[in-house]
Structures are given as structure tokens and as C-alpha cells.
Amino acid sequence: MKNTQILINSIEKVKAFVNEITKFDCDFDLISGRYVIDAKSIMGIFSLDITKPIELDIHVTDETEAAEIMKALQPYMPE
């Protein structure tokens, strides 16, 4: 499993983020405080406070796929 922080602080970023991660077969969870939601759910994401970075757990075992995912997530990582 991989873990990172992402920042998806606009409607456009949320849509682009969900479109990007749905290309992968593994599961993605967003964690904000005590809430854990499926990161592939646009409605779930909008139930979180998207003005701050959110923790993302990526349930992946293949290192090659993990590298592809991390590359795809670059635009959503806080600076």
C-alpha cells in the first residue's frame, strides 16, 4: 500500500482526479479525520473538506503500477 497527500481544491480538480484514478484497478481511499471514503466517488469527495490536503491510501501491490499511479497523481500533490 502507498500513502500520499493530495490537494483537490476545486470542482474541476475533483473531476479530473476521479477520471485519472478510475483508470487503475486498485482501490483508493481518502482519509480526512475519522472519515474514510472511496476516492473514486465524486459525491464522497464532496462530503470532505477539500480546501486542505487530504490523505490518500492506494491499495496497490505491484510496484510498476504504483509508479504509474504516483506519476498520474503528480498534479494533485501539494507543493
Beta strands, then each sheet from edge to edge (+ up, - down):
strand 1: 2-6
strand 2: 27-32
strand 3: 35-38
strand 4: 54-59
sheet 1: 1+ 4- 2+ 3-
end
